Amino acid sequence: MFDRVALWENMKDKITELKSTYYEEKQQNDVKKGARMVELKAMLNEA
C-alpha cells in the first residue's frame, strides 16, 4: 500500500513539473511570436 501512495505522489510531482515546463516554454514561444509579428508588420508598413 505504501508503494502505491509513494508512486502516486511521484506521479503528481512529475505532472506538476511537466505542466510548469510546458507553460514556461509556451510563454517564451508567445513572446517570440509577438516579436516576430511586430517585425513582419513593420516590414509590411515599409513596403
VMD Tcl script that builds the backbone (N, CA, C; Angstrom):
set m [mol new atoms 141]
animate dup $m
set s [atomselect $m all]
$s set {name element resname resid chain x y z} {
  {N N MET 1 A 0.830 -1.199 0.000}
  {CA C MET 1 A 0.000 0.000 0.000}
  {C C MET 1 A 0.869 1.255 0.000}
  {N N PHE 2 A 1.950 1.225 0.778}
  {CA C PHE 2 A 2.827 2.393 0.853}
  {C C PHE 2 A 3.457 2.688 -0.507}
  {N N ASP 3 A 3.790 1.636 -1.259}
  {CA C ASP 3 A 4.394 1.830 -2.575}
  {C C ASP 3 A 3.447 2.561 -3.517}
  {N N ARG 4 A 2.163 2.244 -3.436}
  {CA C ARG 4 A 1.189 2.921 -4.282}
  {C C ARG 4 A 1.093 4.395 -3.934}
  {N N VAL 5 A 1.077 4.690 -2.658}
  {CA C VAL 5 A 0.991 6.085 -2.228}
  {C C VAL 5 A 2.237 6.842 -2.678}
  {N N ALA 6 A 3.395 6.247 -2.498}
  {CA C ALA 6 A 4.644 6.885 -2.912}
  {C C ALA 6 A 4.664 7.080 -4.432}
  {N N LEU 7 A 4.212 6.093 -5.174}
  {CA C LEU 7 A 4.165 6.198 -6.625}
  {C C LEU 7 A 3.208 7.305 -7.049}
  {N N TRP 8 A 2.052 7.364 -6.419}
  {CA C TRP 8 A 1.073 8.394 -6.739}
  {C C TRP 8 A 1.640 9.789 -6.484}
  {N N GLU 9 A 2.341 9.951 -5.365}
  {CA C GLU 9 A 2.948 11.244 -5.050}
  {C C GLU 9 A 4.020 11.594 -6.070}
  {N N ASN 10 A 4.812 10.627 -6.489}
  {CA C ASN 10 A 5.832 10.866 -7.508}
  {C C ASN 10 A 5.193 11.269 -8.834}
  {N N MET 11 A 4.099 10.621 -9.167}
  {CA C MET 11 A 3.394 10.948 -10.405}
  {C C MET 11 A 2.832 12.370 -10.349}
  {N N LYS 12 A 2.255 12.747 -9.225}
  {CA C LYS 12 A 1.724 14.101 -9.069}
  {C C LYS 12 A 2.841 15.132 -9.183}
  {N N ASP 13 A 3.994 14.840 -8.574}
  {CA C ASP 13 A 5.136 15.750 -8.670}
  {C C ASP 13 A 5.600 15.900 -10.114}
  {N N LYS 14 A 5.666 14.793 -10.836}
  {CA C LYS 14 A 6.110 14.828 -12.232}
  {C C LYS 14 A 5.110 15.583 -13.096}
  {N N ILE 15 A 3.818 15.385 -12.851}
  {CA C ILE 15 A 2.787 16.108 -13.588}
  {C C ILE 15 A 2.948 17.611 -13.388}
  {N N THR 16 A 3.155 18.016 -12.152}
  {CA C THR 16 A 3.344 19.433 -11.845}
  {C C THR 16 A 4.585 19.973 -12.547}
  {N N GLU 17 A 5.660 19.210 -12.507}
  {CA C GLU 17 A 6.908 19.625 -13.159}
  {C C GLU 17 A 6.711 19.782 -14.669}
  {N N LEU 18 A 6.052 18.825 -15.294}
  {CA C LEU 18 A 5.833 18.882 -16.740}
  {C C LEU 18 A 4.909 20.032 -17.128}
  {N N LYS 19 A 3.888 20.288 -16.323}
  {CA C LYS 19 A 2.998 21.414 -16.603}
  {C C LYS 19 A 3.763 22.728 -16.522}
  {N N SER 20 A 4.615 22.856 -15.509}
  {CA C SER 20 A 5.398 24.078 -15.358}
  {C C SER 20 A 6.314 24.282 -16.562}
  {N N THR 21 A 6.969 23.213 -16.972}
  {CA C THR 21 A 7.857 23.293 -18.136}
  {C C THR 21 A 7.071 23.698 -19.373}
  {N N TYR 22 A 5.909 23.092 -19.559}
  {CA C TYR 22 A 5.071 23.406 -20.716}
  {C C TYR 22 A 4.689 24.883 -20.726}
  {N N TYR 23 A 4.202 25.399 -19.593}
  {CA C TYR 23 A 3.754 26.785 -19.550}
  {C C TYR 23 A 4.911 27.763 -19.704}
  {N N GLU 24 A 6.090 27.436 -19.177}
  {CA C GLU 24 A 7.260 28.299 -19.363}
  {C C GLU 24 A 7.653 28.369 -20.830}
  {N N GLU 25 A 7.696 27.209 -21.489}
  {CA C GLU 25 A 8.054 27.180 -22.899}
  {C C GLU 25 A 6.991 27.860 -23.755}
  {N N LYS 26 A 5.727 27.686 -23.398}
  {CA C LYS 26 A 4.649 28.337 -24.136}
  {C C LYS 26 A 4.766 29.849 -24.019}
  {N N GLN 27 A 5.069 30.334 -22.842}
  {CA C GLN 27 A 5.211 31.764 -22.634}
  {C C GLN 27 A 6.379 32.305 -23.459}
  {N N GLN 28 A 7.504 31.593 -23.471}
  {CA C GLN 28 A 8.659 32.021 -24.259}
  {C C GLN 28 A 8.312 32.049 -25.745}
  {N N ASN 29 A 7.605 31.041 -26.214}
  {CA C ASN 29 A 7.204 30.996 -27.622}
  {C C ASN 29 A 6.236 32.118 -27.964}
  {N N ASP 30 A 5.338 32.443 -27.048}
  {CA C ASP 30 A 4.400 33.537 -27.290}
  {C C ASP 30 A 5.130 34.869 -27.394}
  {N N VAL 31 A 6.162 35.053 -26.585}
  {CA C VAL 31 A 6.957 36.283 -26.645}
  {C C VAL 31 A 7.679 36.361 -27.993}
  {N N LYS 32 A 8.284 35.252 -28.402}
  {CA C LYS 32 A 8.969 35.226 -29.700}
  {C C LYS 32 A 7.991 35.472 -30.841}
  {N N LYS 33 A 6.820 34.876 -30.750}
  {CA C LYS 33 A 5.801 35.044 -31.780}
  {C C LYS 33 A 5.373 36.503 -31.868}
  {N N GLY 34 A 5.163 37.133 -30.726}
  {CA C GLY 34 A 4.769 38.544 -30.709}
  {C C GLY 34 A 5.838 39.436 -31.314}
  {N N ALA 35 A 7.084 39.165 -30.976}
  {CA C ALA 35 A 8.184 39.957 -31.527}
  {C C ALA 35 A 8.263 39.778 -33.039}
  {N N ARG 36 A 8.090 38.572 -33.506}
  {CA C ARG 36 A 8.140 38.301 -34.946}
  {C C ARG 36 A 6.978 38.975 -35.666}
  {N N MET 37 A 5.808 38.984 -35.052}
  {CA C MET 37 A 4.656 39.649 -35.656}
  {C C MET 37 A 4.911 41.153 -35.797}
  {N N VAL 38 A 5.538 41.754 -34.795}
  {CA C VAL 38 A 5.861 43.181 -34.865}
  {C C VAL 38 A 6.843 43.424 -36.013}
  {N N GLU 39 A 7.848 42.554 -36.134}
  {CA C GLU 39 A 8.814 42.689 -37.231}
  {C C GLU 39 A 8.123 42.593 -38.589}
  {N N LEU 40 A 7.253 41.607 -38.741}
  {CA C LEU 40 A 6.575 41.417 -40.019}
  {C C LEU 40 A 5.646 42.580 -40.348}
  {N N LYS 41 A 4.949 43.104 -39.334}
  {CA C LYS 41 A 4.083 44.262 -39.575}
  {C C LYS 41 A 4.903 45.480 -39.976}
  {N N ALA 42 A 6.076 45.640 -39.361}
  {CA C ALA 42 A 6.942 46.771 -39.717}
  {C C ALA 42 A 7.429 46.607 -41.166}
  {N N MET 43 A 7.743 45.382 -41.563}
  {CA C MET 43 A 8.175 45.138 -42.936}
  {C C MET 43 A 7.040 45.455 -43.909}
  {N N LEU 44 A 5.816 45.097 -43.572}
  {CA C LEU 44 A 4.684 45.404 -44.439}
  {C C LEU 44 A 4.454 46.908 -44.557}
  {N N ASN 45 A 4.615 47.618 -43.459}
  {CA C ASN 45 A 4.412 49.069 -43.481}
  {C C ASN 45 A 5.480 49.767 -44.315}
  {N N GLU 46 A 6.675 49.227 -44.326}
  {CA C GLU 46 A 7.756 49.813 -45.117}
  {C C GLU 46 A 7.535 49.591 -46.606}
  {N N ALA 47 A 6.899 48.499 -46.935}
  {CA C ALA 47 A 6.722 48.153 -48.354}
  {C C ALA 47 A 5.604 48.863 -49.016}
}
mol reanalyze $m
mol bondsrecalc $m
mol representation Tube
mol addrep $m
